[in-house]
Amino acid sequence: MELLRFHNSPIWNKVEHRNRPSRRTVNKEFELLRIFRVTAENSSFRDAAVRLGTSPQGVTRAIQRLEQHYGEVLFHRTTRQVRITAFGEGLLEQVRPALERFEDLWRIPGADQQASLSGTVRITAPHSLGTRAVLPALERVAARHPGITLDVRLSDRVSNPVDEGIDVGIRVGFMRDSRFVARKAADMRLPIVAAPRLIKKVGVPVGIESLARLPVTAAVDINTGRPWPWHFKAGHQWTPTSPAFIADNADMEMGAALAGIAFAQLADYMAAPYIASGKLVQVLEQEEPPAWGLYVYRPQRGPVSGRVRVVFDELRAAVGSLPVLR
């Protein structure tokens, strides 16, 4: 049975004789492994605790119990972040599909579930993900569940999902709010790109500071009216002060880059196909920041309707299938 596949793995066989449970409940073991999975998907015990709606101390105790059980260190800890070990990576590969299968088994089967797949689901996402992820996902939902009304509200501003009645959303970056259930669907890189003809005309930037002398785009934060900063490794940021092209829409920025107007920092799910075709060239690769997470979330921690779960799962799959830089 796939649910218990990790019991037959080399990792499990190595530690099976240690701390063999006598009458330990499935719920307790399930929760420990769920905490491990969420911790592995985040950069600190504190972030994992926010996702789980618990305390960092509770996460620490859970990881310690697992490490005692397996007799292996699962995470390297520092004062600022945690990094999963090789043993932890192997365990995660077994745990993730097992937990997802377990969660699938708890979904209510039969006619009652099918009868609930009607009504409205309100979805929000950034504009750049509208046709790239949201529409393909909702096309599949509509084909299988025509009784569901799909209400899509694309926006690049910081919104309040609870006040706006959002059922499912996609966002860039970690959601630090215990009221929401969030699942990481993909990593998003932020390459700096330009058209070959612009590079031929003005040259290649040799460092972050040289961007100030080149034509660049600026993405406007519609909440403040100010440009968003560009992000680089080691937490460095740079804000365009004299941009050649200003837009409040990422697709317009990409259009400016493709047209040879300016250098732009774009999400890799937008830029990757054009980099692969040679229409855009990545520059300053050595300064690229760590990848950001793309999360699918729902503002409800309790029971969730079948229609919301279907949309949630399809959006998560669609985001996970976006183009990426290799």
ABEGO torsion letter per residue (X at the ends): XAAAAAAABAAAAAAAABGBBAABBAAAAAAAAAAAAAAAABABAAAAAAAAGBBAAAAAAAAAAAAAAAGBBABBBBAABBBBBAAAAAAAAAAAAAAAAAAAAABBBEAAAAAABBEBBBBBBBAAAAAAAAAAAAAAAAAABAABBBBBBBBABBBBAAAAGBABBBBBEBBBBAABBBBBABBBBBBBBBBAAAAAAAEBBABAAAAAABBBBBBBBAAAGBBBBBBBBGGBBBBBABBABBBABAAAAAAAAAAGABBBBBBAAAAAAAAAAGABBBBGAAABBBBBBBBBBBBBABBBBAAAAAAAAAAAAAAAABBBBX
